[in-house]
């Protein structure tokens, strides 16, 4: 069998370059960056252009017809996605770091603007999902919107990395999540200003078709009100007046991270994890659902305790995550909806039992417009 990968990659990259060259926004955005005037919203526009140019190139060059056995084999997927997505990453990460550099200069922050790391897990997720399906055309959608989402995520990652770095270095680091008016409830609930270290990680996450943006504002603490015992529990003498000295910054960063961990676990975690918790209604007929939750070991059915909450919710496979949800087709078959819209979700819940209320990790499947299905207990937590 001929190795078609090198030629395929070459064609995709050539199309990609042509698409970008034809995009007038890219020129304008590059000029804005060179003039030191680009903002993070420009970085998202740049990411959108790069992602669209890539998705179009994939669409015009790749189909089952050009692949051996109509399938995107692992060894092709791996080289294709690595070559292309790393290029996209580099372009966007450099642009976004350039934006951060301009922000730092504007705020008089004498720190290096950091570039986002390549997210290998995301690339692996693409490869795995593409090569899992027997017929490429069934998963060709993965090379469309998810590729654009990947591009936008590079900007999110840049802001995350710089906010953490600056926050640890004693800068008042504020992350601002703006919701796109046409986006979803999850996004509008998440919109707002967050000051490091109390920035939930969801602020840097996005789902497909999400055009929400994140912005950053760093402010030096020397002119900022720092009481004798500030939120870090540190004395004034420990706060920084001269941020120019790298070693002192690093010393501060390591101290801060110790305190941050304590701060997080003791004070902030309950606040953060409560952001999207779901309240279980107290009475029959309440507008909240209560779900049948099966203990797979005994087959016994449980319910969430009334008035309790589903906490620490996390989508760990399917839409909005970068892990493929391999059983999604079963749920789509049984309940409807698109295979790609189903999610595998976990959370901690309080279950009512004959012996009182007990905490358990529960899992379920869900799809927008269809609801939550087939809850089960993954494990009892106490
Ligand atoms: Zn959104």
Boltz pocket constraint, residues with backbone or C-beta under 6 A from the ligand:
constraints:
  - pocket:
      binder: B
      contacts: [[A, 179], [A, 180], [A, 183], [A, 184], [A, 187], [A, 209], [A, 210], [A, 211], [A, 212]]
      max_distance: 6.0
